Amino acid sequence: MNFGDLLSYARIGYTHWAVYTGKNENGKDTVVEFTGEKGSNSKAGAIVKQGLLKPGFTVENQWHGQTPQSEVEMSANVEKVLRDGAGKYGILDNNCEHLATFIRYGKAQSLQANRVLNTASDFNNEIADNFGASSFGSSNMKFN
């Protein structure tokens, strides 16, 4: 694997994303991820952390169809999110995939959230057309 590789972990109903960050001082593979932790002091219920690579991942660098930044730029993004955090977690507007793509490409993106939002938007538009109501719109995203 290479620094900045996007790693996906299939979960029931969604995909978790992390970024490969190389080996630590003990020769263990590491990742950066936006994840929930039991006992976390994060008000958002999720934190950015660097930890050990867990089994069960797939390297998914081609999925987002973007050109990666240089390793220097990706490393600067890793340092930024570890230092500053990623803002309040939002399943649709600021999740682990947003963080991973921000690190690799310099632009936060979540294709799985977009699929949900597009479906919800279609549904919302149908409600608005039929009942004259609309309700979607929020942004927790800290990076971009």
C-alpha positions, 0 to 999 in steps of 0.5 A: 500500500501507499501513503494516502490510499483510500481504504473501505470497510463494508458495513451493514448499510454503509461503507466506512472509510479510512486513509493509509498513513504508512508504518509507525515506529514499531513497523505497524500499518496505520490509518487516519479515520473519522470514527466513533469511540466509546467514551469519546469526549467528542460532543459530535460522537466521532473523532479524527484519530490515527490508529492501527490498520484493521483487517477487512479493508479494500483499497478503493482509490479509483472509486471517486474518479479524482486525481490524488494530491501529492504525498506532501499535500496529503501529509499536510491534510493529515496533519491539519485534521489531526490537529484541528479535527473535522468539525461536527460529525454528520452522517450525510454532510461530514462523515468518514468518506468526506474526511478520507477524500479531503485528505487524498484529493483536497476536496471532501466528497461522499458518494454514498451520502450523495446517493442518499441525498439525491434519493431524499431530494427526489422524495422531498421535491415530490412532497414539495410538489404535492404539499408545498413543503421543503425541509432538506439542508444542513452543513457541518463540514469543516473542510473544503 
